[in-house]
Amino acid sequence: MRVHPFPRKLIIFKAVTFFPATYYPGYIYPRLVKLRRPSSRKRRAGIRQQLQFLQRNLKHIEEMLTEYPHGTPIPIPNGLLRRYWVLPHLYQQQYKDLCTTARILL
């Protein structure tokens, strides 16, 4: 604990008790976007992180949709439903490219 150097201002500096921003999930990709020419290692790390977020979100959507009995209409608009059907295929393609360490920009 430190005290402000000027005695007129009685401000006590609090010790840092939180994680810095580099430890927060979702921090690699936004930092990657700002780089002009990211290295392939950083680019793959950012893509891997985004794929993990996508996988998490797809699992959550699956869990929510299992509450509806089979045969009932799904309460999702047609455009979003089509995206939902396409996303797992895109995920598989991107994950396959990532695992084969392809040097292709996604």
C-alpha positions in Angstrom: 0.0 0.0 0.0 1.3 3.4 -1.0 0.2 6.9 0.0 0.1 9.8 -2.5 3.4 11.8 -2.3 1.6 15.1 -1.7 0.2 15.4 1.8 -2.8 17.6 0.8 -4.2 14.7 -1.1 -4.8 11.7 1.0 -5.2 9.0 -1.7 -4.3 5.4 -0.9 -3.3 3.4 -3.9 -4.9 0.0 -3.8 -2.9 -3.1 -4.8 -3.8 -4.8 -8.0 -6.1 -7.6 -7.2 -7.4 -8.5 -10.7 -5.9 -10.2 -13.7 -4.4 -8.0 -16.3 -6.2 -7.8 -19.7 -3.8 -10.3 -21.2 -5.3 -13.1 -19.2 -8.9 -12.5 -20.1 -10.4 -14.9 -22.6 -11.0 -13.3 -26.0 -7.9 -11.1 -25.8 -5.7 -12.7 -28.4 -7.9 -12.2 -31.4 -8.7 -8.4 -30.9 -5.0 -7.8 -30.4 -4.2 -9.9 -33.5 -6.5 -7.8 -35.7 -4.6 -4.6 -34.8 -1.3 -6.0 -36.0 -0.3 -5.1 -39.5 1.4 -8.4 -40.4 0.9 -11.0 -37.7 3.3 -13.9 -37.6 1.8 -17.3 -38.5 2.1 -18.5 -34.9 0.1 -15.5 -33.6 -2.4 -15.8 -36.4 -3.0 -19.5 -35.7 -3.4 -18.8 -32.0 -6.1 -16.2 -32.7 -7.9 -18.5 -35.1 -7.7 -21.3 -32.6 -9.2 -19.1 -30.0 -12.1 -18.0 -32.2 -12.8 -21.6 -33.1 -13.0 -22.5 -29.5 -15.5 -19.7 -28.9 -17.5 -20.9 -31.9 -17.5 -24.5 -30.6 -18.6 -23.3 -27.1 -21.5 -21.3 -28.6 -22.6 -24.1 -30.9 -22.7 -26.5 -27.9 -24.8 -24.0 -25.9 -27.3 -23.6 -28.8 -27.5 -27.4 -29.1 -28.3 -27.7 -25.4 -31.1 -25.0 -25.7 -32.6 -26.8 -28.7 -32.7 -30.2 -27.0 -35.5 -28.8 -24.7 -37.9 -28.8 -27.7 -39.4 -32.2 -28.5 -38.6 -33.8 -31.8 -40.9 -32.6 -34.6 -41.9 -29.2 -33.1 -40.9 -26.2 -35.1 -37.7 -24.5 -34.0 -38.3 -20.9 -32.8 -35.5 -19.5 -35.0 -35.9 -17.3 -38.1 -35.1 -19.0 -41.4 -32.0 -17.0 -42.1 -30.5 -17.7 -38.7 -31.5 -21.4 -39.0 -29.7 -21.7 -42.3 -26.6 -20.1 -40.7 -26.8 -22.5 -37.8 -26.9 -25.5 -40.3 -23.8 -24.2 -42.2 -21.7 -23.2 -39.2 -20.7 -26.7 -38.1 -19.4 -27.5 -41.6 -17.4 -24.3 -41.6 -16.0 -25.1 -38.2 -14.9 -28.5 -39.3 -13.1 -27.1 -42.4 -11.4 -24.4 -40.4 -10.3 -26.8 -37.7 -9.0 -29.2 -40.2 -6.9 -26.4 -41.8 -5.7 -25.4 -38.4 -4.6 -28.9 -37.4 -2.7 -29.4 -40.7 -0.9 -26.1 -40.0 -1.8 -24.8 -43.4 -0.3 -21.4 -44.1 -3.5 -20.2 -45.7 -5.0 -16.9 -44.5 -8.6 -17.5 -43.4 
